[in-house]
Amino acid sequence: MNKYLFPIYRALVPKPIRTSILKKSLRRNITDLLSSIPENQINDDQKEVMEYLRANEVRIFPYSFHDNYSADQIEVFFDSEKKMRYVMQEGKRLYFKKRWGIKRIQRAYSDLSREQDINSPHRYLTDAFSIEGNDVLADIGAAEGNFSLAVIDKVKKVYLFEYDREWDEALRATFAPWADKVEIINKYVADFNDDSHVALDDFYDQKKDITFLKIDVDGAESIVLNSCSRIFSSGASFKVALCTYHKHNDEEDFTELLKKHGFSVTPSKGYMINYYDKKIKSPWIRRGLIRAIR
């Protein structure tokens, strides 16, 4: 759309209608593109997306498991002492921001559960790519901390990197039972240090113990990677779960970078359709993340 007309379009057309129009356009574009790929060149994951979109609307996860998660089925509890709401995750309390109401928490936790479904392109771990007992996890972009909570009984230590001060209170409540093995860092990970930012290279130089990087920072993944140059050049053993669906070239660029540093890199199975990205373009489907081991 013409850049001069787009602001007028946004002002006049309500967001739900704009989203519906976008999804219909994406569905047509993706199915047309995938249908044009010769049979001997299209892969099984692309076929699965094509078949799904022929019968369903565009979703972030274009797979049938999407329907296995209903926000209405999420039970939200209230901690009267902390004045905070939480859900139960595998027998553990996962707290949320104080200002969030029940409906918002239900939607959020339903989405989080969907992300980590066994068939999800956004799932961090697999049977072959897992957290071990001696691993020290750097959870970069921790948010509510659901991933770290899922592995807290397995890991040796966890560093939670999350700048949002509202999440800080929730994280401290969630991980209070494991305070001896959890450290919360209220800073952005970047390639410099100040009151709000920390370079992961410098952090690692102080700690010398991180073995697993989980990086999910809403499109700022390249900034995080820029802060890991010495870590990657060190030759030390690492596992990296790195989101690649936020931007168009992330999978290709990040894979090339990690391979240069001796990592074995594998993309997650399946694709995501990140229609929230205003710059989304052909082929419109992206791998959710890559898993790297060295």
Secondary structure, DSSP 8 states (H G I E B T S, - for coil): --TTTHHHHHHHS-HHHHHHHHHHHHHHHHHHHHHTS-TTT--HHHHHHHHHHHHS---SS-SGGGGG--GGG---EEETTTTEEEEEETTEEEE--TT--HHHHHHHHHHHHHHTSTT-TT----SSS---TT-EEEEET-TT-HHHHHHTTT-SEEEEE---HHHHHHHHHHTGGGTTTEEEE-SEEESS-SSSEEEHHHHHHHH----EEEE--TT-HHHHHHTTHHHHHT----EEEEE-SSSTTHHHHHHHHHHHTT-EEEE-SS-B--TT-TT--TT--B-SEEEEE-
